[in-house]
Amino acid sequence: MRTLAPLTDLASLRRRYDAFLLDAYGVLVDKQGALPGAGDLIHDLNRDGCPWLVVTNSASRLPETLSAEFNALGLAIPPERILTSGALLADVGWAGDLDGVRALVLGPAASRCYAERAGAIPVHFDEDVEAEAIIIADQRDVCWPDHLDLALSLLVRRLDAGQPLRLLLCNPDLIYPVRPGRVGLTAGSLAAILEAVIRERWPDQGIGFTRLGKPSRAIFDAATRQLGATRPVMLGDQLATDIAGARAAGLDAVLVGTGLAPGVSTREARVQPTWVLPSLMTSEKKAVGVSRPRVL
């Protein structure tokens, strides 16, 4: 990972900042389990009473489900410490008032639950589907290409007829880390397909998805309000979401050298991290060599 930003360590970050926003996938965990140093960081923050939140673009699992999964990996993260992009559907300031709005929701059952908690009425996928909103929450349980075809057909019918259609994207990520050397497509890629059609068919309308997760300012503003901190810092592994989003929201950002960061060069990047942290492992832990828990 080549970078122009200065290197730092956790001790220096703890002295400089009064709260921490932590990306989940690629910083605390990946598909293989908890990443080295993640458990120690959470333990130390709790011990010292330092405010922190896991800020994740996940909209496929509820905070209580994520908490149970983290705990199974040895990470003591209660639901109230988890801010998901799915929860931003209930933020009227960003997502608008969804109370009573029929919504076609792409994602698993938990994604529809997020929509229902925001007051929306999820509709079924069928040939005659009608809705006032399309919510792309997650790629999981999306039947390819049938569900995307139905969403596209709904979009074309309504926009051709001049009818309003709210477009909401919970997870703007295009890819996510599966394991070293392996990535997968996410909800952001599905939205990009629909937006490509919109640009071609209605080039002058300025129609697109409202993004709720990173790098949108929505989730950073919500996290900062929840923490009540004056000097929070974001720790993430993706320049385009974690780092760019935090910097645009006026926060300092640390690029952690795990997840999608290895092999990334920031030399030509439009947005630079404030700091680079090679890993969450302290020098003492690196010296003795600590293995990480595996997925159960």
Buried (B, 14 or more C-beta within 10 A) or exposed (E): EEBEBEEBBBEEBBEEBBBBBBBBBBBBBBEBBBBBBBBBBBEBBEEEEBBBBBBBBBBBBBBEBBBEBBEEBEBEBEBEBBBBBBBBBBBEEBBBEBEEBBBBBBBBEBBBBBBBBBBBBBBEBEEEBEBBBBBBBBBBBBEEEEBBEBBBEBBBBBBEEEEEBBBBBBBBBBBBBEEEEEEEBBBBBBBBBBBEEBBEEEEEEEBEBBBBBBBBBBBBBBBBEBBEBEEBBBBBBBBBBBBBBBBBBEBBBBBBBBBBBEEBEBEEBEBBBBBBBBBBBBEEBEEEEBEBBEEE
